[in-house]
Amino acid sequence: MELLKPADGRKRDVPVISHGGSQTEVSARSSELHKVISLLEDPLTANLKERHLFVLKKLLNKNNNGFLLRELTGIARVLQICTQKVNEHPEYLLILCEALKLCRLPFLKERASDELDYAQDVTDFLSHLGYLMRVCDAEVRLNVIESVKSFYSCVPFNHQLDSMDNPTKPKSQTRLSKSCFSKYSLRFQQTSPGYRLKLLELSDLPRTLLLSMAALENQPALKPQLLRTLQTLSNSSDANCASILHARGAETICLHMNEPDPSGQVLPLSSEILCNLLGRGNKEEVSTQLSSLDCVLSLKEAFSYILQSASQQSDLQLRNDLLMIITVVAENPNSALMESLLAQQLVHFITLPEEKSPSCGAHNLGLTYKNENFKMKKMLLNLLIPLSKDLTALQLYEDERVMLSLLMLVRPPGVLSEHQPGSCHWSSIRQEELQLQALVTLTAIAPLMLNDYMSYQGNNYLLLLLDWCVESGASYFQSQSFHAREGKRNKKTLMLHCIRVLQSVTFQGVEFVNQDLCDQGAIHQLLEILMQMEARTYEDDEVAVEIMSDIQLLLSTLCETDLHRKELFGLQGAEMAIQFLRKGSSKFYSGLGHNKLLLSTVDCVWSGIVGCYQIEDYFLEKEGVFLLLDLLSTSPRCVHGVVLSTVLDLCDNPNTLPHLLSWRDGTGQTAPRLLLQLWREEEEDLGVSRNRHGGIVDPQRPLLNCFQLNESGLTFSSNKASLAVMEVSENLRAKIYFIFYYLGFQELPGLSTEDYVTLSIVKRYLDFKVGEVWEEISREVRRENVWLFSYDEEALTNICKASEDTARRVVEEQNHILEQRQKEDIRRETHFYTEIKSHRKQEALMAKSWDSYVSRTSSYKVLKEVKAHRESYSESTRPKVKDEEAVNRPAKMLQRGCKSPGPEGWPPAGYPGILPNLLLITWVSISLGTSWLWRALELRGLQELG
């Protein structure tokens, strides 16, 4: 056995101590260790045993306070030489034992940097301690074990010095060393408390201790000590567990756990080590190592022994720990639980203690209603889940009537479970926990054993439990005490797992199971639960939200393919869906499960309402389509596909289209505009080439996205869809096209120019998609070098060219739309600027009028000038008359109502008073100016003409 060398492979220089002690003393001490090694290795002095023992005792006396870090390499070499001489000279055993006792003390350092500088030396030294377990002497092995245990001891250093028992040193020297300890501590310092533990994780010590178990067959008294040390190592760090597992520690511990043990500690300690390896190590690795037939048989033997002899609390706990280890082994698909018959033995215990077993062995187990037996019962129920992955276990379940036992556990209290007075049974709290565990087990097992599930009326038991949970939860809901809140929470948890069991059996798609569930009134019962929970506003309760979403998914599964079940879903189901749709998507990202609830509600509309016209009409009457469109405009993108599919299926009902066209959101946006907006967003995410107006850029690829362009060279088998076909179901464009197909492409309300540009593409979506498929066919033909007839090749070319021509026509249509919008923009802009100019001119006139007014009111001189100007203007426009009679003649004629002289036949009949009025108007216009003439004609003369 060779000693491990430092990592750098070089011999370390002896550091010089610069404080407390002289360089001469340190050099002398180092040279003395080298002399000891030379004395032991020199062939000329190899047989001087007494000299060796004297020198070694002297060396240990000088290191009675602990070993220096820089001397550990030499000390390890000394221990190795002594190990080699033990077989021929047992006197060296005493030296080894004393050295191992000194190893319990903390190592000493001269400088603060020594811990880092000599880390590899310490790691090698700790590994060498494990190698000493190869010495056959029991005392040496015990000292190695005790030394390792001392690393985890919290005893102070001075107390360790007091407890040291060194027979090679007189008591006077011991007292002297203790009195000089304060002086000694000035020269050297202890390493930090966790220093050895960190380096122990890097050493081979845990692995070596594990491998030494095989050498302790003739020393049974040491085995509990070694296992206790391994238990401490495995419980302290993950690195130690990894080192033990690397040496197949789980398998080794398991194979040795049933060996003869007078102390009775091997089995409990082995169980604790395995539990530590499961908790801190690699669980899959532990399961793999314990899955062999030998390990499973060892576990079976240990479990049977402790099961028969369990009388104390610790024995019951040990039994449950072993059962937990067996459960982990069962999770490995390659485990030998079925071959070892251990699974059959464990499954047989599931019905205990509720049912009396005819087996004498089971009768003598003493399984009562204790706490530890309750834990065992839960673990046995949990064990059924991993065992069910083995198909041979299902036959075992059928023989042992496991399904009946599980259903009897989940039955509500009072249903065929009358307890006799004075009889023992589980408490109500434990009964609910067993119900919960049984439901979890049924979720995994019931879909695999549908025949047993139906023969034992599983649906009936679950519906009764669901009804009992609702009634109990209602009574708890009326109370606000602590126990009421806890009880309500437990009932909701039971409801959740009960619904999951029903989901697991209905999702299998077996018709007779689903029909039996519907025949028992499950649809009506589930709807009643939903409406009650919705009325109580459990929006902030994560469990309640999950229950509601699971119930909706269950209803969707039941009603999806059967029209009669849709009728059973009926108006009550439609009202339920409307109530949940009105909640909207405001809490979609709340983290409480409202996202699942929203999706399950839409799925419930699609599965339970769409397809039954009577329910569809009621849904439309209650503005269900409006709610779906509101959801489409406010929800995240991940919901759009489901909502659009539901709206599209509703379009088969002709009453849906008026609702779609009349819908408006809060901003006045219409449904067609919303759909076109979604189309543009979808193409933006797909990377389709579009210009800034949303028009086609490349007529040869009007719909191709970036993925299709990058993967255009891929080939597909004849039974798989191509990229152009798969793309239809992967985005929203096809759904939007078919909705517009129902709505029509003309006279759609609320569209802008950009919307019309997009609508021109949507209108030709099917033509473009057909062209894509033909283009893929053409590329495939060219890639495979397929020879075509001239007519076929010409037809293929014309088809591809027709698609391109269609795209070019759409481009021209889009350009025409944009030109019309540009002209309209110019017209509006011109009109706008005209209004601006008129407004500016009016402002200028108003400003000029205001300035004139201000100047008149501010200056008397200006006011006089304005007045004089008006008077002069008035005089200049006034007519000059020859006499007063000519001036007053029109007024007199008006007063007498006579007619003025005129030509014969004038005025005509029917116009008796027009001449006086015209004369008056003429006179007034001459007096006031010609601008008043037309106003007078409008006010009087033309009024009479009319």
TIDRENDREN-694196 format. One line per field, with one value per residue (C-alpha): x, z, y; residue number from 1. Coordinates in steps of 0.25 Angstrom, whole numbers. Each point is the difference from the previous one (the first is absolute). Layout:
<atoms>
u (X|...)
w (Z|...)
v (Y|...)
pos (NUM|...)
</atoms>
This chain:
<atoms>
u (0|6|-2|-8|9|-3|-8|12|9|12|5|-4|10|0|-6|8|-7|2|-8|2|11|13|3|10|-10|-10|12|4|-14|-2|14|-4|-12|9|9|-11|-4|14|2|-13|3|15|4|11|-9|-13|1|3|-14|3|7|-12|-10|9|1|-15|-4|8|-6|-14|4|4|-13|-9|-8|-3|7|6|-6|13|4|-12|7|11|-9|-8|13|3|-14|2|13|-6|-11|9|8|-13|-1|14|1|-13|7|-2|-15|1|7|-11|-11|7|2|-15|-3|8|-8|-12|6|-1|11|10|4|12|-6|-14|3|4|-14|0|14|-1|-14|4|9|-11|-9|10|2|-15|0|11|-7|-11|11|4|-13|7|8|-7|2|-14|6|7|-14|-7|10|-2|-15|1|9|-9|-12|8|1|-15|2|-2|9|10|14|5|-11|6|14|-6|-6|12|6|14|6|14|1|1|-10|10|3|-15|-2|12|-6|-13|7|8|-12|-2|14|-1|-13|8|9|-11|-15|-11|-7|-14|-11|-5|13|2|-15|1|13|-6|-11|11|7|-2|-3|-15|2|11|-8|-12|9|5|-13|3|13|-8|-7|8|-1|-15|2|6|-11|-9|11|3|-14|-2|12|-6|-13|7|7|-12|-8|10|2|-5|15|2|-13|5|13|-7|-9|11|5|-14|-2|-15|1|11|-8|-12|7|6|-12|-5|13|1|0|1|-3|-12|5|4|-13|-5|13|0|-14|4|12|-9|-10|12|5|-14|-2|14|5|-5|-13|0|14|-5|-12|8|10|-12|-8|8|-6|10|-3|-15|1|8|-10|-11|7|2|-14|-6|9|-3|-15|-1|9|-6|-4|6|-2|15|-3|-13|8|11|-11|-6|14|3|-14|4|13|-8|-9|12|5|-14|2|11|-7|11|-2|-2|-12|-9|10|4|-15|2|-11|-10|3|-1|-13|-7|2|-8|-13|5|-5|-14|-2|4|9|-1|15|6|12|-8|-8|13|5|-7|-4|-9|-5|13|7|12|-10|-7|13|2|-14|3|13|-6|-10|11|8|-12|3|15|-4|-11|10|3|-11|1|-3|-14|-4|5|-9|-12|3|1|-12|8|-10|-11|9|3|-15|-4|10|-5|-15|-6|-3|-13|-1|0|10|-7|10|-4|-1|13|8|13|1|8|-3|-7|13|8|-12|0|15|-2|-11|10|11|-10|-5|14|3|-13|4|12|-7|-14|3|8|-11|-13|-7|2|-3|-14|-3|2|-9|12|-8|-11|10|7|-13|-5|14|-1|-14|4|12|-10|-10|11|7|-13|-1|14|-2|-10|10|12|7|14|-5|-10|11|8|-12|-4|15|0|-13|4|13|-9|-9|13|5|-14|-1|14|-4|-13|9|10|-11|-8|12|3|-12|-7|-14|-7|8|-5|-14|-1|5|-10|-12|3|-3|15|-2|-11|7|13|-7|-7|14|6|-12|1|15|-1|-11|10|11|12|8|12|0|9|-6|-14|4|7|-12|-9|10|1|-16|-1|10|-7|-13|6|5|-14|-7|10|-5|-15|-11|-9|10|1|-15|2|10|-11|-4|6|14|-2|-3|12|9|-5|2|15|2|-4|11|10|15|4|6|6|14|-4|7|-13|-4|-9|7|-4|-14|-2|5|-9|-12|2|2|-13|-7|6|-3|-14|-7|5|-7|-13|-9|-9|11|7|-11|-1|15|-2|-12|8|11|10|6|2|8|8|4|3|9|7|3|5|6|15|4|0|-15|-3|0|-10|-9|0|-3|-12|-5|2|-8|-11|0|-7|-13|-5|-4|14|4|-9|6|14|-3|-6|10|9|10|3|7|-10|8|-8|1|6|10|4|2|9|8|2|4|11|5|1|7|10|3|2|9|-8|5|-9|2|-3|-14|-2|0|7|15|3|-11|7|-1|-12|-2|13|6|14|0|-5|10|11|-5|-4|11|-7|-6|-12|-5|-13|-8|4|-5|9|4|-11|-11|6|0|-15|-2|12|-5|-13|-1|-8|-10|-1|-2|-12|-7|1|-5|-13|0|3|10|-9|-6|7|-2|11|12|12|8|11|-11|-5|14|1|-14|4|11|-10|-10|10|6|-5|5|14|0|-4|11|10|-3|2|13|4|-4|8|13|-2|-1|13|7|-3|3|-14|-3|-13|-8|0|-15|2|12|-7|-12|9|7|-14|-5|12|-1|-15|3|11|-9|-11|10|4|-15|-1|12|-7|-12|7|7|-13|-5|12|-1|-15|4|11|-10|-9|11|3|-14|-2|14|-5|-13|7|10|-12|-7|13|2|-15|2|13|-7|-11|9|7|-13|-4|14|-1|-15|5|12|-10|-9|11|5|-14|-2|14|2|-11|7|-1|-14|-3|7|-8|-13|4|3|-13|-8|7|-2|-14|-2|7|-9|-13|-8|-3|-15|-6|-12|-6|-12|9|6|-13|-8|3|-4|-13|-3|3|-10|-11|3|-2|6|12|-2|5|-1|-13|-3|9|0|-5|-11|3|11|-7|10|13|2|-1|10|10|-1|3|11|6|-1|7|11|3|1|8|8|-2|4|-13|-8|2|-3|-13|-4|3|-8|-12|-2|5|-8|-13|5|1)
w (0|-5|7|-9|-4|-1|-12|-5|1|6|14|9|6|15|3|10|12|2|13|14|-2|-8|-14|6|9|-12|-9|11|1|-14|-2|12|-7|-13|9|6|-14|-5|13|-4|-15|1|-3|10|11|-4|11|11|6|14|-6|-9|12|8|-11|-4|15|0|-13|6|13|-8|-7|12|-3|-15|-13|-8|-14|-6|6|-4|-12|9|11|-11|-5|14|2|-13|4|14|-7|-9|13|8|-5|4|12|8|8|-10|2|13|-8|-11|11|7|-13|-4|14|-3|-13|8|3|-10|-9|3|-10|1|-9|-5|-14|4|-1|-15|-2|6|-4|-9|11|10|-11|-2|15|2|-11|6|13|-7|-6|15|1|-8|13|6|14|6|9|-12|-8|12|2|-15|2|12|-6|-12|10|8|-13|3|15|6|12|2|-2|14|4|-10|6|14|-5|-7|6|-5|7|-6|7|15|8|4|-15|-3|11|-6|-14|5|8|-12|-9|0|-4|-11|-6|-2|-11|-6|-3|-2|-13|-2|5|-13|-7|2|-4|-13|-4|5|-11|-11|6|-2|15|-1|-12|8|12|-8|-7|14|4|-7|9|13|-1|11|8|2|12|-10|-10|8|2|-14|-5|10|-6|-14|5|5|-13|-9|9|-1|-15|-14|-4|10|-5|-14|4|7|-12|-9|7|-1|14|0|-5|10|12|-5|-2|14|8|4|5|14|10|15|3|-9|-6|-14|-6|5|-3|-14|-2|4|-10|-11|3|1|-14|-5|6|-3|-12|-14|2|-13|3|13|-6|-11|10|9|-12|-1|4|12|5|-1|7|11|2|0|11|8|-2|4|12|6|-4|9|11|1|14|3|-7|-6|-6|-7|-5|-5|-7|-7|-4|-7|-7|-5|-5|-7|-6|-7|-5|-6|-8|-8|-12|1|15|4|10|-8|-2|15|4|9|-8|3|15|0|-8|9|12|-7|5|15|10|-5|-5|7|-8|0|0|14|-4|-2|13|8|-5|10|-10|8|-1|5|-6|-6|-6|-6|-7|-5|-5|-8|-5|-5|-8|-6|-3|-10|-9|-4|0|-10|-11|0|-8|9|12|-6|1|14|3|-6|8|13|-3|1|-7|9|12|-6|-3|14|6|-9|4|8|15|2|-13|3|11|13|11|12|14|6|-12|-4|-13|-6|5|-9|-4|-3|-8|-8|-2|-5|-9|-6|-2|-5|-11|-4|-2|-7|-10|-4|1|-5|-15|0|7|-6|0|15|2|-7|7|13|-4|1|-6|10|12|-6|-2|14|5|-8|5|14|-2|-5|11|11|-7|0|15|3|-9|9|12|2|10|-1|-1|-10|-9|1|-3|-12|-5|2|-7|-12|-1|0|-11|-8|0|-2|-13|-4|1|-8|-10|-1|-3|-10|-8|-4|-10|5|-4|10|12|-5|-3|14|6|-8|4|14|-2|1|-10|8|13|-5|-6|14|6|-10|2|16|-1|-10|9|12|-7|2|-9|9|4|-8|4|-4|-13|-3|3|-9|-11|1|1|-13|-7|5|-5|-14|-1|3|-9|-12|-9|5|-4|11|10|-6|3|14|1|-4|3|14|-6|-9|11|8|-12|-2|15|-1|-13|6|10|-12|0|10|9|-11|6|15|2|7|-12|-7|-13|0|5|-12|-10|6|-1|-15|-2|8|-10|-12|6|7|-8|-14|-9|8|-7|12|9|-10|-2|15|1|-11|7|12|-8|1|-13|5|12|-9|-9|13|5|-14|1|14|2|-3|-13|6|1|-14|-7|9|0|-15|-2|9|-7|-14|4|5|-14|-5|7|-9|13|3|-11|4|14|-6|-9|11|11|4|10|10|-11|-10|-8|-8|-1|-14|3|13|-9|-10|11|5|-14|-1|14|-4|-13|8|9|-11|-7|-13|-10|0|-3|9|-4|2|-15|-8|-2|-8|-9|-2|16|4|13|3|14|4|5|-13|-8|9|0|-15|-3|9|-5|6|-2|-8|13|6|-2|-6|6|-8|6|14|0|-1|14|7|-1|0|-15|-5|11|-3|-14|2|10|-12|-9|8|2|-14|-6|-4|8|13|11|6|-9|-3|-13|7|3|-14|-5|10|-4|-14|4|9|-11|-9|12|-6|-14|6|8|-12|-7|11|0|-15|1|10|-10|-11|9|4|-14|-4|12|-3|-15|-4|-15|-3|-13|-8|3|15|1|-7|9|12|-5|-3|14|7|-9|2|15|-3|-9|11|10|-10|-2|15|0|-11|9|12|-8|-5|14|5|-12|4|14|-5|-8|11|10|-10|-1|15|1|-10|6|14|-5|-7|14|6|-10|2|15|-1|-9|10|11|-7|-3|14|5|-9|4|15|-3|-6|12|10|-8|0|15|4|-8|-1|-12|-8|4|-5|-13|-2|3|-10|-11|2|-1|-13|-6|4|-7|-12|-2|3|-13|-4|-2|-7|9|12|-7|-8|13|7|-11|2|14|-3|-10|10|10|-10|-6|-14|-13|-6|-15|-10|-13|-4|6|11|11|-4|8|12|4|5|10|-7|-6|13|6|-11|0|15|-2|-11|8|12|-8|-7|14|7|-11|-10|10|7|-13|0|14|-1|-12|8|12|-6|-15|-3|12|-7|-13|7)
v (0|13|13|11|11|15|5|8|-13|9|-1|12|9|1|14|9|5|14|2|-7|-10|1|-5|-10|-7|-2|-5|-9|-6|-2|-7|-9|-5|-2|-8|-9|-3|-3|-9|-8|-1|-2|-15|1|4|-7|-11|9|-1|5|12|2|0|9|11|-2|2|13|5|-2|7|12|0|-2|13|-4|-2|12|2|0|-13|-8|-6|-5|-5|-8|-6|-5|-6|-7|-6|-4|-7|-8|-5|-3|-15|-4|10|2|10|11|-1|8|11|0|1|11|8|-2|6|12|1|3|14|11|2|12|11|9|11|4|-5|-14|-5|3|-4|-13|-4|-11|-6|0|-7|-10|-2|-2|-10|-8|-1|-8|-9|-4|-7|-11|-3|-13|5|4|11|7|-1|6|11|4|0|8|10|2|2|10|9|3|2|14|-3|12|-2|1|-10|-10|3|-4|-12|-5|-13|-2|-12|3|13|2|8|10|3|0|11|7|0|5|12|3|0|15|2|-11|7|12|-7|-8|1|-9|-2|5|-9|-4|-1|-16|-2|8|-8|-13|1|1|-12|-15|-2|-2|-10|-8|-1|-5|-11|-4|-6|-13|-1|0|-13|-6|13|2|10|10|0|8|10|1|1|11|8|-3|5|13|2|-2|9|11|4|-4|-2|-11|-7|1|-6|-12|-2|0|-12|-6|3|-2|-14|-4|6|-8|-13|1|5|-14|-6|-5|11|-2|15|1|14|-5|0|14|6|-6|5|14|0|-4|11|10|-5|2|14|6|-9|-4|-6|-7|-6|-5|-6|-7|-6|-6|-5|-13|-13|-2|14|-2|-13|6|11|-10|-8|13|5|-14|-1|14|-2|-13|6|14|4|13|14|-1|-13|5|12|-9|-8|13|4|-14|2|14|-6|-11|10|7|-13|-3|13|-7|-7|-11|-3|-15|3|-9|-12|1|-1|12|8|-11|0|16|0|-10|10|11|-4|-1|3|3|-14|-12|-9|-15|-1|-4|8|13|-3|0|13|8|11|9|15|6|12|-8|-10|11|5|-14|0|12|-5|-13|8|8|-12|-5|12|-4|-15|2|3|-15|-7|-12|8|3|-15|0|12|-7|-12|7|9|13|8|-4|4|14|2|-4|10|12|-2|11|-2|-6|-8|-15|3|-2|-1|-9|6|-1|-4|6|8|12|14|9|8|-13|-5|12|-1|-15|4|10|-10|-10|10|3|-15|-2|11|-8|-14|2|3|-14|-8|6|-14|-1|15|-2|-13|6|12|10|11|-1|1|12|7|-3|6|12|3|-2|9|11|-1|-1|12|8|-2|4|12|5|0|9|-8|-6|-14|4|6|-12|-9|8|-1|-15|-2|9|-9|-12|6|3|-14|-6|8|-5|-14|2|7|-11|-11|9|5|-15|2|-13|2|-9|7|14|-5|-5|13|8|-10|3|15|4|11|7|-2|6|12|2|0|10|10|-1|2|12|6|0|7|-9|8|1|-14|-8|-14|5|6|-13|-8|8|-1|-15|-1|8|-9|-13|6|3|-14|-6|9|1|-11|-3|9|-6|4|14|1|-4|11|8|15|-2|-3|12|9|-5|2|15|2|-4|7|13|0|3|-2|10|-10|-9|3|0|-14|-6|-8|10|-3|-15|4|10|-11|-11|10|2|-15|-2|9|-7|-14|2|11|0|-10|1|11|2|2|9|9|2|3|10|6|2|7|-11|3|14|-5|-9|12|8|-11|0|15|-1|-13|-4|-7|-14|1|5|-13|-7|12|1|-14|1|12|-7|-12|9|7|-13|6|11|8|2|9|12|0|0|12|8|-2|12|0|12|8|-2|-11|-10|-15|0|11|-8|-13|8|6|-15|-4|11|-4|-14|3|9|-12|-10|10|1|11|12|14|12|0|-15|-3|-12|2|-12|-5|-14|-2|7|-8|-7|2|0|-14|-5|8|-6|-14|-1|-10|-11|-12|-7|-14|-3|-2|13|14|10|13|8|-10|0|15|1|-6|7|14|8|4|-11|2|15|-3|-9|9|11|-11|0|15|3|10|11|12|-4|11|8|-3|10|0|-9|-10|0|-3|-12|-4|-1|-11|-7|-1|-7|-9|-13|3|3|-12|-9|7|-3|-15|-1|8|-11|-11|7|1|-14|-5|8|-5|-15|2|-5|0|6|0|13|2|-3|9|12|-2|0|13|7|-4|6|12|2|1|11|8|0|6|10|4|1|9|9|0|4|11|5|0|8|10|3|2|9|8|1|5|11|4|1|7|10|2|1|11|8|0|4|12|4|0|8|11|1|1|12|7|-2|6|12|2|-1|10|10|-1|2|12|6|-2|4|13|11|6|-13|-2|14|-3|-13|7|11|-10|-7|13|4|-14|1|13|-4|-12|7|3|15|2|12|2|-5|-6|-10|-4|-3|-6|-14|0|6|-10|-11|7|0|-13|5|-5|8|3|-10|-6|-6|-14|2|-5|-14|-6|-7|10|13|4|-2|14|8|-10|1|16|-1|-9|8|13|-6|-6|13|6|-11|-6|-11|-11|2|-3|-14|-2|7|-8|-12|4|6|-1|-14|-5|5|-6|-14)
pos (1|2|3|4|5|6|7|8|9|10|11|12|13|14|15|16|17|18|19|20|21|22|23|24|25|26|27|28|29|30|31|32|33|34|35|36|37|38|39|40|41|42|43|44|45|46|47|48|49|50|51|52|53|54|55|56|57|58|59|60|61|62|63|64|65|66|67|68|69|70|71|72|73|74|75|76|77|78|79|80|81|82|83|84|85|86|87|88|89|90|91|92|93|94|95|96|97|98|99|100|101|102|103|104|105|106|107|108|109|110|111|112|113|114|115|116|117|118|119|120|121|122|123|124|125|126|127|128|129|130|131|132|133|134|135|136|137|138|139|140|141|142|143|144|145|146|147|148|149|150|151|152|153|154|155|156|157|158|159|160|161|162|163|164|165|166|167|168|169|170|171|172|173|174|175|176|177|178|179|180|181|182|183|184|185|186|187|188|189|190|191|192|193|194|195|196|197|198|199|200|201|202|203|204|205|206|207|208|209|210|211|212|213|214|215|216|217|218|219|220|221|222|223|224|225|226|227|228|229|230|231|232|233|234|235|236|237|238|239|240|241|242|243|244|245|246|247|248|249|250|251|252|253|254|255|256|257|258|259|260|261|262|263|264|265|266|267|268|269|270|271|272|273|274|275|276|277|278|279|280|281|282|283|284|285|286|287|288|289|290|291|292|293|294|295|296|297|298|299|300|301|302|303|304|305|306|307|308|309|310|311|312|313|314|315|316|317|318|319|320|321|322|323|324|325|326|327|328|329|330|331|332|333|334|335|336|337|338|339|340|341|342|343|344|345|346|347|348|349|350|351|352|353|354|355|356|357|358|359|360|361|362|363|364|365|366|367|368|369|370|371|372|373|374|375|376|377|378|379|380|381|382|383|384|385|386|387|388|389|390|391|392|393|394|395|396|397|398|399|400|401|402|403|404|405|406|407|408|409|410|411|412|413|414|415|416|417|418|419|420|421|422|423|424|425|426|427|428|429|430|431|432|433|434|435|436|437|438|439|440|441|442|443|444|445|446|447|448|449|450|451|452|453|454|455|456|457|458|459|460|461|462|463|464|465|466|467|468|469|470|471|472|473|474|475|476|477|478|479|480|481|482|483|484|485|486|487|488|489|490|491|492|493|494|495|496|497|498|499|500|501|502|503|504|505|506|507|508|509|510|511|512|513|514|515|516|517|518|519|520|521|522|523|524|525|526|527|528|529|530|531|532|533|534|535|536|537|538|539|540|541|542|543|544|545|546|547|548|549|550|551|552|553|554|555|556|557|558|559|560|561|562|563|564|565|566|567|568|569|570|571|572|573|574|575|576|577|578|579|580|581|582|583|584|585|586|587|588|589|590|591|592|593|594|595|596|597|598|599|600|601|602|603|604|605|606|607|608|609|610|611|612|613|614|615|616|617|618|619|620|621|622|623|624|625|626|627|628|629|630|631|632|633|634|635|636|637|638|639|640|641|642|643|644|645|646|647|648|649|650|651|652|653|654|655|656|657|658|659|660|661|662|663|664|665|666|667|668|669|670|671|672|673|674|675|676|677|678|679|680|681|682|683|684|685|686|687|688|689|690|691|692|693|694|695|696|697|698|699|700|701|702|703|704|705|706|707|708|709|710|711|712|713|714|715|716|717|718|719|720|721|722|723|724|725|726|727|728|729|730|731|732|733|734|735|736|737|738|739|740|741|742|743|744|745|746|747|748|749|750|751|752|753|754|755|756|757|758|759|760|761|762|763|764|765|766|767|768|769|770|771|772|773|774|775|776|777|778|779|780|781|782|783|784|785|786|787|788|789|790|791|792|793|794|795|796|797|798|799|800|801|802|803|804|805|806|807|808|809|810|811|812|813|814|815|816|817|818|819|820|821|822|823|824|825|826|827|828|829|830|831|832|833|834|835|836|837|838|839|840|841|842|843|844|845|846|847|848|849|850|851|852|853|854|855|856|857|858|859|860|861|862|863|864|865|866|867|868|869|870|871|872|873|874|875|876|877|878|879|880|881|882|883|884|885|886|887|888|889|890|891|892|893|894|895|896|897|898|899|900|901|902|903|904|905|906|907|908|909|910|911|912|913|914|915|916|917|918|919|920|921|922|923|924|925|926|927|928|929|930|931|932|933|934|935|936|937|938|939|940|941|942|943|944|945|946)
</atoms>
